[in-house]
Amino acid sequence: MTEQKPEADVAALSYEEAREQLIAVVGRLEAGGASLEESLALWERGEALAARCEEWLEGARKRLAAARDQPL
């Protein structure tokens, strides 16, 4: 899996970096075998990464709407 950064660093990730890390986290969770504590940490990291991806996507939607000169 990609090296995990502290939660504060999630905000500095590009969309591609956050998505790559999210895919790795999901793969780890789906594979099973992690302790409860590790699973919870992975879940929390996944939530933060998913939120970061959504921030990027929402920003892109707003820029597209502005370029089209349409209200959101």
PDB file of N, CA, C and O in Angstrom:
ATOM      1  N   MET A   1       0.847  -1.180   0.000  1.00  0.00           N
ATOM      2  CA  MET A   1       0.000   0.000   0.000  1.00  0.00           C
ATOM      3  C   MET A   1       0.889   1.238   0.000  1.00  0.00           C
ATOM      4  O   MET A   1       2.014   1.205   0.498  1.00  0.00           O
ATOM      5  N   THR A   2       0.383   2.312  -0.553  1.00  0.00           N
ATOM      6  CA  THR A   2       1.079   3.581  -0.569  1.00  0.00           C
ATOM      7  C   THR A   2       1.303   4.030   0.867  1.00  0.00           C
ATOM      8  O   THR A   2       0.439   3.837   1.722  1.00  0.00           O
ATOM      9  N   GLU A   3       2.451   4.625   1.134  1.00  0.00           N
ATOM     10  CA  GLU A   3       2.752   5.109   2.472  1.00  0.00           C
ATOM     11  C   GLU A   3       1.686   6.097   2.921  1.00  0.00           C
ATOM     12  O   GLU A   3       1.343   7.029   2.194  1.00  0.00           O
ATOM     13  N   GLN A   4       1.162   5.884   4.134  1.00  0.00           N
ATOM     14  CA  GLN A   4       0.125   6.759   4.648  1.00  0.00           C
ATOM     15  C   GLN A   4       0.737   7.982   5.289  1.00  0.00           C
ATOM     16  O   GLN A   4       1.746   7.896   5.989  1.00  0.00           O
ATOM     17  N   LYS A   5       0.123   9.115   5.044  1.00  0.00           N
ATOM     18  CA  LYS A   5       0.544  10.372   5.637  1.00  0.00           C
ATOM     19  C   LYS A   5      -0.429  10.710   6.757  1.00  0.00           C
ATOM     20  O   LYS A   5      -1.550  10.200   6.769  1.00  0.00           O
ATOM     21  N   PRO A   6      -0.032  11.547   7.685  1.00  0.00           N
ATOM     22  CA  PRO A   6      -0.974  11.969   8.728  1.00  0.00           C
ATOM     23  C   PRO A   6      -2.207  12.637   8.130  1.00  0.00           C
ATOM     24  O   PRO A   6      -2.155  13.177   7.025  1.00  0.00           O
ATOM     25  N   GLU A   7      -3.303  12.599   8.862  1.00  0.00           N
ATOM     26  CA  GLU A   7      -4.576  13.170   8.391  1.00  0.00           C
ATOM     27  C   GLU A   7      -4.441  14.605   7.892  1.00  0.00           C
ATOM     28  O   GLU A   7      -5.082  14.985   6.912  1.00  0.00           O
ATOM     29  N   ALA A   8      -3.623  15.391   8.552  1.00  0.00           N
ATOM     30  CA  ALA A   8      -3.473  16.792   8.151  1.00  0.00           C
ATOM     31  C   ALA A   8      -2.931  16.907   6.735  1.00  0.00           C
ATOM     32  O   ALA A   8      -3.207  17.887   6.043  1.00  0.00           O
ATOM     33  N   ASP A   9      -2.167  15.921   6.300  1.00  0.00           N
ATOM     34  CA  ASP A   9      -1.582  15.955   4.969  1.00  0.00           C
ATOM     35  C   ASP A   9      -2.573  15.596   3.864  1.00  0.00           C
ATOM     36  O   ASP A   9      -2.284  15.827   2.689  1.00  0.00           O
ATOM     37  N   VAL A  10      -3.723  15.043   4.206  1.00  0.00           N
ATOM     38  CA  VAL A  10      -4.720  14.686   3.203  1.00  0.00           C
ATOM     39  C   VAL A  10      -5.133  15.925   2.412  1.00  0.00           C
ATOM     40  O   VAL A  10      -5.367  15.846   1.206  1.00  0.00           O
ATOM     41  N   ALA A  11      -5.222  17.049   3.080  1.00  0.00           N
ATOM     42  CA  ALA A  11      -5.638  18.287   2.421  1.00  0.00           C
ATOM     43  C   ALA A  11      -4.647  18.742   1.357  1.00  0.00           C
ATOM     44  O   ALA A  11      -5.010  19.510   0.466  1.00  0.00           O
ATOM     45  N   ALA A  12      -3.409  18.281   1.436  1.00  0.00           N
ATOM     46  CA  ALA A  12      -2.394  18.680   0.473  1.00  0.00           C
ATOM     47  C   ALA A  12      -2.330  17.759  -0.739  1.00  0.00           C
ATOM     48  O   ALA A  12      -1.587  18.029  -1.682  1.00  0.00           O
ATOM     49  N   LEU A  13      -3.103  16.674  -0.723  1.00  0.00           N
ATOM     50  CA  LEU A  13      -3.049  15.700  -1.808  1.00  0.00           C
ATOM     51  C   LEU A  13      -3.784  16.178  -3.050  1.00  0.00           C
ATOM     52  O   LEU A  13      -4.817  16.843  -2.962  1.00  0.00           O
ATOM     53  N   SER A  14      -3.238  15.830  -4.202  1.00  0.00           N
ATOM     54  CA  SER A  14      -3.960  16.066  -5.451  1.00  0.00           C
ATOM     55  C   SER A  14      -5.089  15.042  -5.541  1.00  0.00           C
ATOM     56  O   SER A  14      -5.132  14.083  -4.770  1.00  0.00           O
ATOM     57  N   TYR A  15      -5.991  15.251  -6.476  1.00  0.00           N
ATOM     58  CA  TYR A  15      -7.084  14.295  -6.669  1.00  0.00           C
ATOM     59  C   TYR A  15      -6.518  12.905  -6.959  1.00  0.00           C
ATOM     60  O   TYR A  15      -6.965  11.914  -6.381  1.00  0.00           O
ATOM     61  N   GLU A  16      -5.543  12.838  -7.850  1.00  0.00           N
ATOM     62  CA  GLU A  16      -4.976  11.552  -8.250  1.00  0.00           C
ATOM     63  C   GLU A  16      -4.308  10.837  -7.076  1.00  0.00           C
ATOM     64  O   GLU A  16      -4.451   9.624  -6.925  1.00  0.00           O
ATOM     65  N   GLU A  17      -3.581  11.585  -6.248  1.00  0.00           N
ATOM     66  CA  GLU A  17      -2.928  10.992  -5.089  1.00  0.00           C
ATOM     67  C   GLU A  17      -3.958  10.476  -4.087  1.00  0.00           C
ATOM     68  O   GLU A  17      -3.825   9.368  -3.568  1.00  0.00           O
ATOM     69  N   ALA A  18      -4.979  11.279  -3.819  1.00  0.00           N
ATOM     70  CA  ALA A  18      -6.018  10.875  -2.868  1.00  0.00           C
ATOM     71  C   ALA A  18      -6.761   9.652  -3.381  1.00  0.00           C
ATOM     72  O   ALA A  18      -7.048   8.733  -2.615  1.00  0.00           O
ATOM     73  N   ARG A  19      -7.076   9.634  -4.675  1.00  0.00           N
ATOM     74  CA  ARG A  19      -7.789   8.496  -5.265  1.00  0.00           C
ATOM     75  C   ARG A  19      -6.942   7.228  -5.201  1.00  0.00           C
ATOM     76  O   ARG A  19      -7.453   6.159  -4.868  1.00  0.00           O
ATOM     77  N   GLU A  20      -5.667   7.337  -5.512  1.00  0.00           N
ATOM     78  CA  GLU A  20      -4.763   6.183  -5.459  1.00  0.00           C
ATOM     79  C   GLU A  20      -4.690   5.613  -4.049  1.00  0.00           C
ATOM     80  O   GLU A  20      -4.764   4.400  -3.853  1.00  0.00           O
ATOM     81  N   GLN A  21      -4.545   6.493  -3.078  1.00  0.00           N
ATOM     82  CA  GLN A  21      -4.485   6.037  -1.694  1.00  0.00           C
ATOM     83  C   GLN A  21      -5.809   5.447  -1.245  1.00  0.00           C
ATOM     84  O   GLN A  21      -5.827   4.470  -0.496  1.00  0.00           O
ATOM     85  N   LEU A  22      -6.920   6.025  -1.691  1.00  0.00           N
ATOM     86  CA  LEU A  22      -8.239   5.495  -1.335  1.00  0.00           C
ATOM     87  C   LEU A  22      -8.417   4.093  -1.894  1.00  0.00           C
ATOM     88  O   LEU A  22      -8.924   3.212  -1.199  1.00  0.00           O
ATOM     89  N   ILE A  23      -8.012   3.875  -3.122  1.00  0.00           N
ATOM     90  CA  ILE A  23      -8.104   2.540  -3.724  1.00  0.00           C
ATOM     91  C   ILE A  23      -7.290   1.533  -2.918  1.00  0.00           C
ATOM     92  O   ILE A  23      -7.733   0.406  -2.694  1.00  0.00           O
ATOM     93  N   ALA A  24      -6.103   1.939  -2.485  1.00  0.00           N
ATOM     94  CA  ALA A  24      -5.251   1.058  -1.682  1.00  0.00           C
ATOM     95  C   ALA A  24      -5.911   0.740  -0.338  1.00  0.00           C
ATOM     96  O   ALA A  24      -5.869  -0.402   0.119  1.00  0.00           O
ATOM     97  N   VAL A  25      -6.514   1.737   0.290  1.00  0.00           N
ATOM     98  CA  VAL A  25      -7.189   1.521   1.574  1.00  0.00           C
ATOM     99  C   VAL A  25      -8.355   0.554   1.403  1.00  0.00           C
ATOM    100  O   VAL A  25      -8.519  -0.367   2.203  1.00  0.00           O
ATOM    101  N   VAL A  26      -9.152   0.753   0.385  1.00  0.00           N
ATOM    102  CA  VAL A  26     -10.294  -0.128   0.141  1.00  0.00           C
ATOM    103  C   VAL A  26      -9.810  -1.553  -0.112  1.00  0.00           C
ATOM    104  O   VAL A  26     -10.397  -2.510   0.393  1.00  0.00           O
ATOM    105  N   GLY A  27      -8.753  -1.693  -0.884  1.00  0.00           N
ATOM    106  CA  GLY A  27      -8.198  -3.019  -1.141  1.00  0.00           C
ATOM    107  C   GLY A  27      -7.755  -3.710   0.129  1.00  0.00           C
ATOM    108  O   GLY A  27      -7.990  -4.905   0.310  1.00  0.00           O
ATOM    109  N   ARG A  28      -7.115  -2.960   1.007  1.00  0.00           N
ATOM    110  CA  ARG A  28      -6.683  -3.511   2.288  1.00  0.00           C
ATOM    111  C   ARG A  28      -7.862  -3.954   3.129  1.00  0.00           C
ATOM    112  O   ARG A  28      -7.834  -5.028   3.729  1.00  0.00           O
ATOM    113  N   LEU A  29      -8.902  -3.127   3.174  1.00  0.00           N
ATOM    114  CA  LEU A  29     -10.088  -3.481   3.963  1.00  0.00           C
ATOM    115  C   LEU A  29     -10.797  -4.697   3.376  1.00  0.00           C
ATOM    116  O   LEU A  29     -11.242  -5.576   4.114  1.00  0.00           O
ATOM    117  N   GLU A  30     -10.901  -4.747   2.055  1.00  0.00           N
ATOM    118  CA  GLU A  30     -11.573  -5.876   1.408  1.00  0.00           C
ATOM    119  C   GLU A  30     -10.795  -7.171   1.570  1.00  0.00           C
ATOM    120  O   GLU A  30     -11.394  -8.245   1.626  1.00  0.00           O
ATOM    121  N   ALA A  31      -9.472  -7.090   1.646  1.00  0.00           N
ATOM    122  CA  ALA A  31      -8.644  -8.278   1.791  1.00  0.00           C
ATOM    123  C   ALA A  31      -8.828  -8.934   3.156  1.00  0.00           C
ATOM    124  O   ALA A  31      -8.624 -10.137   3.315  1.00  0.00           O
ATOM    125  N   GLY A  32      -9.219  -8.120   4.141  1.00  0.00           N
ATOM    126  CA  GLY A  32      -9.403  -8.652   5.482  1.00  0.00           C
ATOM    127  C   GLY A  32      -8.073  -8.930   6.152  1.00  0.00           C
ATOM    128  O   GLY A  32      -7.013  -8.601   5.619  1.00  0.00           O
ATOM    129  N   GLY A  33      -8.139  -9.536   7.317  1.00  0.00           N
ATOM    130  CA  GLY A  33      -6.932  -9.910   8.028  1.00  0.00           C
ATOM    131  C   GLY A  33      -6.344  -8.832   8.911  1.00  0.00           C
ATOM    132  O   GLY A  33      -5.418  -9.101   9.676  1.00  0.00           O
ATOM    133  N   ALA A  34      -6.859  -7.617   8.822  1.00  0.00           N
ATOM    134  CA  ALA A  34      -6.354  -6.533   9.664  1.00  0.00           C
ATOM    135  C   ALA A  34      -7.024  -6.614  11.035  1.00  0.00           C
ATOM    136  O   ALA A  34      -8.158  -7.075  11.165  1.00  0.00           O
ATOM    137  N   SER A  35      -6.308  -6.163  12.031  1.00  0.00           N
ATOM    138  CA  SER A  35      -6.889  -6.111  13.371  1.00  0.00           C
ATOM    139  C   SER A  35      -8.015  -5.076  13.383  1.00  0.00           C
ATOM    140  O   SER A  35      -8.137  -4.261  12.469  1.00  0.00           O
ATOM    141  N   LEU A  36      -8.820  -5.124  14.421  1.00  0.00           N
ATOM    142  CA  LEU A  36      -9.905  -4.159  14.552  1.00  0.00           C
ATOM    143  C   LEU A  36      -9.352  -2.736  14.594  1.00  0.00           C
ATOM    144  O   LEU A  36      -9.886  -1.839  13.942  1.00  0.00           O
ATOM    145  N   GLU A  37      -8.296  -2.535  15.353  1.00  0.00           N
ATOM    146  CA  GLU A  37      -7.698  -1.201  15.469  1.00  0.00           C
ATOM    147  C   GLU A  37      -7.183  -0.715  14.110  1.00  0.00           C
ATOM    148  O   GLU A  37      -7.414   0.431  13.723  1.00  0.00           O
ATOM    149  N   GLU A  38      -6.485  -1.596  13.394  1.00  0.00           N
ATOM    150  CA  GLU A  38      -5.969  -1.222  12.077  1.00  0.00           C
ATOM    151  C   GLU A  38      -7.114  -0.973  11.092  1.00  0.00           C
ATOM    152  O   GLU A  38      -7.050  -0.043  10.289  1.00  0.00           O
ATOM    153  N   SER A  39      -8.152  -1.795  11.153  1.00  0.00           N
ATOM    154  CA  SER A  39      -9.309  -1.609  10.276  1.00  0.00           C
ATOM    155  C   SER A  39      -9.984  -0.268  10.521  1.00  0.00           C
ATOM    156  O   SER A  39     -10.375   0.413   9.574  1.00  0.00           O
ATOM    157  N   LEU A  40     -10.121   0.112  11.777  1.00  0.00           N
ATOM    158  CA  LEU A  40     -10.723   1.406  12.105  1.00  0.00           C
ATOM    159  C   LEU A  40      -9.864   2.557  11.595  1.00  0.00           C
ATOM    160  O   LEU A  40     -10.385   3.545  11.080  1.00  0.00           O
ATOM    161  N   ALA A  41      -8.549   2.428  11.739  1.00  0.00           N
ATOM    162  CA  ALA A  41      -7.640   3.470  11.245  1.00  0.00           C
ATOM    163  C   ALA A  41      -7.727   3.568   9.723  1.00  0.00           C
ATOM    164  O   ALA A  41      -7.737   4.668   9.169  1.00  0.00           O
ATOM    165  N   LEU A  42      -7.788   2.418   9.047  1.00  0.00           N
ATOM    166  CA  LEU A  42      -7.930   2.421   7.591  1.00  0.00           C
ATOM    167  C   LEU A  42      -9.249   3.057   7.175  1.00  0.00           C
ATOM    168  O   LEU A  42      -9.297   3.838   6.226  1.00  0.00           O
ATOM    169  N   TRP A  43     -10.320   2.719   7.889  1.00  0.00           N
ATOM    170  CA  TRP A  43     -11.641   3.280   7.582  1.00  0.00           C
ATOM    171  C   TRP A  43     -11.621   4.803   7.712  1.00  0.00           C
ATOM    172  O   TRP A  43     -12.110   5.516   6.836  1.00  0.00           O
ATOM    173  N   GLU A  44     -11.053   5.290   8.806  1.00  0.00           N
ATOM    174  CA  GLU A  44     -10.973   6.738   9.027  1.00  0.00           C
ATOM    175  C   GLU A  44     -10.140   7.407   7.939  1.00  0.00           C
ATOM    176  O   GLU A  44     -10.498   8.478   7.450  1.00  0.00           O
ATOM    177  N   ARG A  45      -9.045   6.786   7.565  1.00  0.00           N
ATOM    178  CA  ARG A  45      -8.205   7.325   6.488  1.00  0.00           C
ATOM    179  C   ARG A  45      -8.991   7.338   5.187  1.00  0.00           C
ATOM    180  O   ARG A  45      -8.934   8.308   4.432  1.00  0.00           O
ATOM    181  N   GLY A  46      -9.725   6.262   4.923  1.00  0.00           N
ATOM    182  CA  GLY A  46     -10.543   6.196   3.713  1.00  0.00           C
ATOM    183  C   GLY A  46     -11.598   7.288   3.671  1.00  0.00           C
ATOM    184  O   GLY A  46     -11.840   7.882   2.620  1.00  0.00           O
ATOM    185  N   GLU A  47     -12.219   7.553   4.794  1.00  0.00           N
ATOM    186  CA  GLU A  47     -13.219   8.618   4.868  1.00  0.00           C
ATOM    187  C   GLU A  47     -12.590   9.972   4.547  1.00  0.00           C
ATOM    188  O   GLU A  47     -13.167  10.768   3.806  1.00  0.00           O
ATOM    189  N   ALA A  48     -11.414  10.229   5.102  1.00  0.00           N
ATOM    190  CA  ALA A  48     -10.725  11.498   4.849  1.00  0.00           C
ATOM    191  C   ALA A  48     -10.322  11.606   3.372  1.00  0.00           C
ATOM    192  O   ALA A  48     -10.448  12.672   2.770  1.00  0.00           O
ATOM    193  N   LEU A  49      -9.843  10.513   2.800  1.00  0.00           N
ATOM    194  CA  LEU A  49      -9.449  10.521   1.394  1.00  0.00           C
ATOM    195  C   LEU A  49     -10.655  10.706   0.473  1.00  0.00           C
ATOM    196  O   LEU A  49     -10.579  11.441  -0.512  1.00  0.00           O
ATOM    197  N   ALA A  50     -11.764  10.041   0.793  1.00  0.00           N
ATOM    198  CA  ALA A  50     -12.982  10.190  -0.014  1.00  0.00           C
ATOM    199  C   ALA A  50     -13.489  11.633   0.041  1.00  0.00           C
ATOM    200  O   ALA A  50     -13.936  12.178  -0.968  1.00  0.00           O
ATOM    201  N   ALA A  51     -13.418  12.238   1.208  1.00  0.00           N
ATOM    202  CA  ALA A  51     -13.839  13.634   1.341  1.00  0.00           C
ATOM    203  C   ALA A  51     -12.937  14.544   0.506  1.00  0.00           C
ATOM    204  O   ALA A  51     -13.418  15.493  -0.114  1.00  0.00           O
ATOM    205  N   ARG A  52     -11.639  14.262   0.488  1.00  0.00           N
ATOM    206  CA  ARG A  52     -10.710  15.061  -0.312  1.00  0.00           C
ATOM    207  C   ARG A  52     -11.021  14.931  -1.798  1.00  0.00           C
ATOM    208  O   ARG A  52     -11.000  15.924  -2.525  1.00  0.00           O
ATOM    209  N   CYS A  53     -11.308  13.715  -2.252  1.00  0.00           N
ATOM    210  CA  CYS A  53     -11.680  13.514  -3.658  1.00  0.00           C
ATOM    211  C   CYS A  53     -12.949  14.296  -3.987  1.00  0.00           C
ATOM    212  O   CYS A  53     -13.044  14.914  -5.047  1.00  0.00           O
ATOM    213  N   GLU A  54     -13.916  14.269  -3.086  1.00  0.00           N
ATOM    214  CA  GLU A  54     -15.169  14.992  -3.315  1.00  0.00           C
ATOM    215  C   GLU A  54     -14.926  16.497  -3.380  1.00  0.00           C
ATOM    216  O   GLU A  54     -15.561  17.190  -4.175  1.00  0.00           O
ATOM    217  N   GLU A  55     -14.012  17.012  -2.552  1.00  0.00           N
ATOM    218  CA  GLU A  55     -13.669  18.439  -2.617  1.00  0.00           C
ATOM    219  C   GLU A  55     -13.141  18.802  -3.998  1.00  0.00           C
ATOM    220  O   GLU A  55     -13.536  19.814  -4.578  1.00  0.00           O
ATOM    221  N   TRP A  56     -12.242  17.966  -4.520  1.00  0.00           N
ATOM    222  CA  TRP A  56     -11.693  18.219  -5.854  1.00  0.00           C
ATOM    223  C   TRP A  56     -12.782  18.174  -6.918  1.00  0.00           C
ATOM    224  O   TRP A  56     -12.833  19.032  -7.799  1.00  0.00           O
ATOM    225  N   LEU A  57     -13.653  17.169  -6.833  1.00  0.00           N
ATOM    226  CA  LEU A  57     -14.712  17.032  -7.832  1.00  0.00           C
ATOM    227  C   LEU A  57     -15.704  18.189  -7.762  1.00  0.00           C
ATOM    228  O   LEU A  57     -16.156  18.681  -8.797  1.00  0.00           O
ATOM    229  N   GLU A  58     -16.044  18.622  -6.559  1.00  0.00           N
ATOM    230  CA  GLU A  58     -16.962  19.756  -6.409  1.00  0.00           C
ATOM    231  C   GLU A  58     -16.341  21.028  -6.980  1.00  0.00           C
ATOM    232  O   GLU A  58     -17.026  21.828  -7.618  1.00  0.00           O
ATOM    233  N   GLY A  59     -15.054  21.206  -6.750  1.00  0.00           N
ATOM    234  CA  GLY A  59     -14.360  22.354  -7.316  1.00  0.00           C
ATOM    235  C   GLY A  59     -14.388  22.334  -8.835  1.00  0.00           C
ATOM    236  O   GLY A  59     -14.571  23.368  -9.478  1.00  0.00           O
ATOM    237  N   ALA A  60     -14.205  21.151  -9.401  1.00  0.00           N
ATOM    238  CA  ALA A  60     -14.251  21.010 -10.856  1.00  0.00           C
ATOM    239  C   ALA A  60     -15.653  21.314 -11.384  1.00  0.00           C
ATOM    240  O   ALA A  60     -15.800  21.970 -12.415  1.00  0.00           O
ATOM    241  N   ARG A  61     -16.687  20.837 -10.678  1.00  0.00           N
ATOM    242  CA  ARG A  61     -18.072  21.127 -11.093  1.00  0.00           C
ATOM    243  C   ARG A  61     -18.337  22.632 -11.093  1.00  0.00           C
ATOM    244  O   ARG A  61     -18.958  23.165 -12.012  1.00  0.00           O
ATOM    245  N   LYS A  62     -17.860  23.302 -10.055  1.00  0.00           N
ATOM    246  CA  LYS A  62     -18.075  24.753  -9.963  1.00  0.00           C
ATOM    247  C   LYS A  62     -17.357  25.490 -11.080  1.00  0.00           C
ATOM    248  O   LYS A  62     -17.903  26.432 -11.655  1.00  0.00           O
ATOM    249  N   ARG A  63     -16.139  25.068 -11.390  1.00  0.00           N
ATOM    250  CA  ARG A  63     -15.396  25.710 -12.484  1.00  0.00           C
ATOM    251  C   ARG A  63     -16.074  25.479 -13.822  1.00  0.00           C
ATOM    252  O   ARG A  63     -16.113  26.382 -14.657  1.00  0.00           O
ATOM    253  N   LEU A  64     -16.607  24.283 -14.040  1.00  0.00           N
ATOM    254  CA  LEU A  64     -17.323  23.999 -15.278  1.00  0.00           C
ATOM    255  C   LEU A  64     -18.598  24.845 -15.384  1.00  0.00           C
ATOM    256  O   LEU A  64     -18.906  25.395 -16.441  1.00  0.00           O
ATOM    257  N   ALA A  65     -19.321  24.937 -14.281  1.00  0.00           N
ATOM    258  CA  ALA A  65     -20.538  25.751 -14.278  1.00  0.00           C
ATOM    259  C   ALA A  65     -20.218  27.216 -14.555  1.00  0.00           C
ATOM    260  O   ALA A  65     -20.932  27.886 -15.301  1.00  0.00           O
ATOM    261  N   ALA A  66     -19.143  27.706 -13.952  1.00  0.00           N
ATOM    262  CA  ALA A  66     -18.744  29.101 -14.177  1.00  0.00           C
ATOM    263  C   ALA A  66     -18.330  29.312 -15.628  1.00  0.00           C
ATOM    264  O   ALA A  66     -18.631  30.348 -16.221  1.00  0.00           O
ATOM    265  N   ALA A  67     -17.636  28.322 -16.199  1.00  0.00           N
ATOM    266  CA  ALA A  67     -17.212  28.439 -17.594  1.00  0.00           C
ATOM    267  C   ALA A  67     -18.403  28.444 -18.531  1.00  0.00           C
ATOM    268  O   ALA A  67     -18.374  29.098 -19.573  1.00  0.00           O
ATOM    269  N   ARG A  68     -19.447  27.724 -18.170  1.00  0.00           N
ATOM    270  CA  ARG A  68     -20.667  27.694 -18.963  1.00  0.00           C
ATOM    271  C   ARG A  68     -21.572  28.873 -18.641  1.00  0.00           C
ATOM    272  O   ARG A  68     -22.574  29.096 -19.320  1.00  0.00           O
ATOM    273  N   ASP A  69     -21.217  29.635 -17.596  1.00  0.00           N
ATOM    274  CA  ASP A  69     -22.002  30.762 -17.122  1.00  0.00           C
ATOM    275  C   ASP A  69     -23.403  30.339 -16.728  1.00  0.00           C
ATOM    276  O   ASP A  69     -24.389  31.005 -17.041  1.00  0.00           O
ATOM    277  N   GLN A  70     -23.465  29.196 -16.020  1.00  0.00           N
ATOM    278  CA  GLN A  70     -24.748  28.691 -15.540  1.00  0.00           C
ATOM    279  C   GLN A  70     -24.721  28.672 -14.010  1.00  0.00           C
ATOM    280  O   GLN A  70     -23.693  28.372 -13.403  1.00  0.00           O
ATOM    281  N   PRO A  71     -25.829  28.988 -13.413  1.00  0.00           N
ATOM    282  CA  PRO A  71     -25.887  28.904 -11.944  1.00  0.00           C
ATOM    283  C   PRO A  71     -25.823  27.451 -11.505  1.00  0.00           C
ATOM    284  O   PRO A  71     -26.235  26.548 -12.233  1.00  0.00           O
ATOM    285  N   LEU A  72     -25.298  27.239 -10.300  1.00  0.00           N
ATOM    286  CA  LEU A  72     -25.208  25.873  -9.760  1.00  0.00           C
ATOM    287  C   LEU A  72     -26.529  25.396  -9.301  1.00  0.00           C
ATOM    288  O   LEU A  72     -26.646  24.270  -8.818  1.00  0.00           O
TER     289      LEU A  72
END
